Amino acid sequence: MLYVAFLKNKPRAMMDNVDIMAKSRKWWNEGGKPAGIKTVAFYGALGTETPDIYVFETDSHEDIRKILDYWKEMDFDVHPAFDFATLFRAQGMNIS
C-alpha cells in the first residue's frame, strides 16, 4: 500500500544531541530500514516551514511503527495515499 507522510523535526530534537547524519546512514545505508519499505519519493521545501514529504510503500503496519519508533526526533503525520496520476493516465489524460 502507498503512504504519504508529512514530517518535521520536533522542536526538542536539537537539544537531544542526536547525530542525525549517523542515524540516517544506519537507516538508509546499513540496513536499519525495514526490508518491507520501498521509498518512492522524499521531498523537502528549502527555506520554508513546510513539512517534508516522504512517500513510501509497505504492506505492513509494523513497518510504519518501526519508522515512528526509529525516528523519534521527527513528528510524522502518516496517511494512506493514492496515485492519481496513474488513474488519470488510465483515463486517457496526458499527465507529464
Beta strands, then each sheet from edge to edge (+ up, - down):
strand 1: 2-9
strand 2: 38-43
strand 3: 52-57
strand 4: 74-80
sheet 1: 2+ 3- 1+ 4-
end
